[in-house]
């Protein structure tokens, strides 16, 4: 076995410890993410065969037999086998011990202290925290975890109640492979229902292993709630004989198999043709393809089967136990009290009525959209890998606190300008911030908070300013302790060149797409000519970064990938301040209607000219609509002239720039629809702020907008005809309008400041010093 010192480059040895060979398949995406970053993964599992062992070996993971069986008894044998496990872990010499499930966690906490490794516990479910005895045990022993990754917000709250700080309890769902679990085609669905022998029936599915009742928690009851569903089914099926229940999942172990047999006998499954109970299967997708509705009636659970069902477009009925309500779209699914067969039967009846009316399938897109946005396993696995890498250096000298971070940005400031909200988050952990930016005041003095650069406007202005701009950027780089460059932009690019020459490390925030901005014609025909070159230069800057923050989940990552092995994080620079989020969704009101758009008029990449042409189409078709355009800049008068030439000047209110948040809130609340017809975008703050006020929205399929809006609310850039059609449809369909209002408000909640600050602290900890151990005084 090679040792860490033998490795030519810095990489981690991560030892995965699990108490099972056959379960925990949700750990494999995490292993894939770690392997993709060049780290070594070794697994310690119980002896014997199993699907998990096979999957890990197929990935090239070394698997070591555990001498401990993960059963805690007061015996000499338990002590002896724990000591042997300690010796195994010591010989493996890990950088990080990574473990799931309580028995694995206890074993590693007791034996892992023999190593100097960081300890990362990931919690798949909150069940054991319902035991008073185990809560007391976790209050004491969880302190031995470097990080406790919580698989849900519910679990995080439980651990924080036990005294674990938020910084040590990040929330990362296990998620689901949304590429593998996808809605079936009509032909696949017909075939699946035919195989199930339920072509004309209302098919309800429950996918869950059968766990034997626990001694101290829900005594005498299986936690997955099979008995609750079977009681509810007897009531429901009596009134709806054309329905069929499909149960998929056998016993988790021998005790679970015995409980399975007991349930089957108690509810006379063998005599009930309306119920089919299958054993565990490797692939549940064909069964979901046949189903109309999924049920998760657990007494305690994490996100459960609702993720796989939702990813396949199957709406769910879930109990209000644990984290299950987090997994579903409340407007497209049903949440019922746990252990309440009557409430469950009533929800089944509601779903049946929608099925009969042909409306149940209309929920499919909403449930699928939620899972793709919040629970995709590949994105979740990348965050787990981030946490593992961070824990390996926890705590280290590069941790945030009292550093001076120089941030090179394209923004323009006046003398004494305070850092806007998107930048002040760099100060939250005790660091100081210096903005390296253009200033509108030529005599602005240099200080710690602002290092002024010569001002310029447009490509021609940039060329004229270069002789003064380059030396100013070079001086700022040479004096910087920690360097962060925003991209795209000329300032960040020049700073990156200087960093390469001076051999300084730098990090990058990718906040937009250079290619989209230029290819859209924002800077005229010459912009289109240089769009590809600008994209390559941006990619070059990103490729040289030690750490990269993307404001999108996947769009910018695809075009400007970081160098493999470098730290990356997907993190919006938009944070909803307290009071911005509306308390409850808005209700549709009849016209006249108001459409609002917010964005700069410095260039035309926000597409307000396209909105004006769309408005003209609507007015011509006698649609009673008015537009409010918020923004200013040198192309403002040109937009006013466009409105006048189209004969709609009386239908457009040009507000100019709005900096008062209260006034902006009033404007958004008085509108009926938000429009973002941009030709280029990163992740647009204005759109998220509109969604926070429960506004339905329409946007273009550029930048990060598709990560925020549903497909039916997207149009191509510069297509004013499509924009007019979508605006007209949304404003005149009360049901869709209110559905989008609810959905947008729910999505905006994920941008609450408190939810994002934890992840931003991870970003801060990965920004390296420009020079090792360099401190500027």
Beta strands, then each sheet from edge to edge (+ up, - down):
strand 1: 13-17
strand 2: 40-45
strand 3: 62-65
strand 4: 96-100
strand 5: 118-123
strand 6: 147-150
strand 7: 202-207
strand 8: 243-248
strand 9: 275-278
strand 10: 293-296
strand 11: 316-319
strand 12: 334-336
strand 13: 404-413
strand 14: 432-439
strand 15: 450-453
strand 16: 482-487
strand 17: 507-510
strand 18: 547-550
strand 19: 567-570
strand 20: 593-598
strand 21: 625-630
strand 22: 652-656
strand 23: 673-676
strand 24: 697-700
strand 25: 714-715
sheet 1: 3+ 2+ 1+ 4+ 5+ 6+
sheet 2: 9+ 8+ 7+ 10+ 11+ 12+
sheet 3: 15+ 14+ 13+ 16+ 17+ 18+ 19+
sheet 4: 22+ 21+ 20+ 23+ 24+ 25+
end
